[in-house]
């Protein structure tokens, strides 16, 4: 088990306390993974700045990327968080499980996006030619590809951070893909 603790609001800098207040106001709580970033004076604000940036993707499309990449990286924290967020964005449990496998038989455009995100993650940034061509054929642009890479980087940060720190998951634990029937 990790010895990387989750600091409370009184244990972090004044700047991070202000961010905790904003998170509590917007989300109702400070997720453990975000709180753990607050061990650093700058990591939490830097990470949140990435996530608050503008993108060409809808909230649902962002969750497609988050779920596919988190599955490749086997991050239980992010799979759990983004399963909950995916449901809030209208995906069913079965659709979420399928997205985690890098597919979306229920939507051809999201299928191309899921396959692209999975390909980038599996191949450490070098998406297959087929995945890129399918992304464009589904109607995505070079600008969308650039935005997708930013989103893949963002979720990879949290995947790696959790895999290294093993902070407690404070979302309902996502079902194991291996145990699910897709």
Secondary structure in CASP SS format (residue, H / E / C, confidence):
PFRMAT SS
TARGET T0000
AUTHOR 0000-0000-0000
METHOD secondary structure of the structure
MODEL  1
X C 1.00
X C 1.00
X C 1.00
X C 1.00
X C 1.00
X C 1.00
X C 1.00
X C 1.00
X H 1.00
X H 1.00
X H 1.00
X C 1.00
X C 1.00
X H 1.00
X H 1.00
X H 1.00
X H 1.00
X H 1.00
X H 1.00
X H 1.00
X H 1.00
X H 1.00
X H 1.00
X H 1.00
X H 1.00
X H 1.00
X H 1.00
X C 1.00
X C 1.00
X C 1.00
X C 1.00
X H 1.00
X H 1.00
X H 1.00
X H 1.00
X H 1.00
X H 1.00
X C 1.00
X C 1.00
X C 1.00
X C 1.00
X C 1.00
X H 1.00
X H 1.00
X H 1.00
X H 1.00
X H 1.00
X H 1.00
X H 1.00
X H 1.00
X H 1.00
X C 1.00
X C 1.00
X C 1.00
X C 1.00
X C 1.00
X C 1.00
X C 1.00
X H 1.00
X H 1.00
X H 1.00
X H 1.00
X H 1.00
X H 1.00
X H 1.00
X H 1.00
X H 1.00
X H 1.00
X H 1.00
X H 1.00
X H 1.00
X H 1.00
X C 1.00
X C 1.00
X C 1.00
X H 1.00
X H 1.00
X H 1.00
X H 1.00
X H 1.00
X H 1.00
X H 1.00
X H 1.00
X H 1.00
X H 1.00
X H 1.00
X H 1.00
X H 1.00
X C 1.00
X C 1.00
X C 1.00
X C 1.00
X H 1.00
X H 1.00
X H 1.00
X H 1.00
X H 1.00
X H 1.00
X H 1.00
X H 1.00
X C 1.00
X C 1.00
X C 1.00
X C 1.00
X C 1.00
X C 1.00
X C 1.00
X H 1.00
X H 1.00
X H 1.00
X H 1.00
X H 1.00
X H 1.00
X H 1.00
X H 1.00
X H 1.00
X H 1.00
X H 1.00
X H 1.00
X H 1.00
X H 1.00
X H 1.00
X C 1.00
X C 1.00
X C 1.00
X C 1.00
X C 1.00
X C 1.00
X H 1.00
X H 1.00
X H 1.00
X H 1.00
X H 1.00
X H 1.00
X H 1.00
X H 1.00
X H 1.00
X C 1.00
X C 1.00
X C 1.00
X C 1.00
X H 1.00
X H 1.00
X H 1.00
X H 1.00
X H 1.00
X H 1.00
X H 1.00
X H 1.00
X H 1.00
X H 1.00
X H 1.00
X H 1.00
X H 1.00
X H 1.00
X H 1.00
X H 1.00
X H 1.00
X H 1.00
X H 1.00
X H 1.00
X H 1.00
X H 1.00
X H 1.00
X H 1.00
X C 1.00
X C 1.00
X C 1.00
X C 1.00
X C 1.00
X C 1.00
X C 1.00
X C 1.00
X C 1.00
X C 1.00
X C 1.00
X C 1.00
X C 1.00
X C 1.00
X C 1.00
X C 1.00
X C 1.00
END
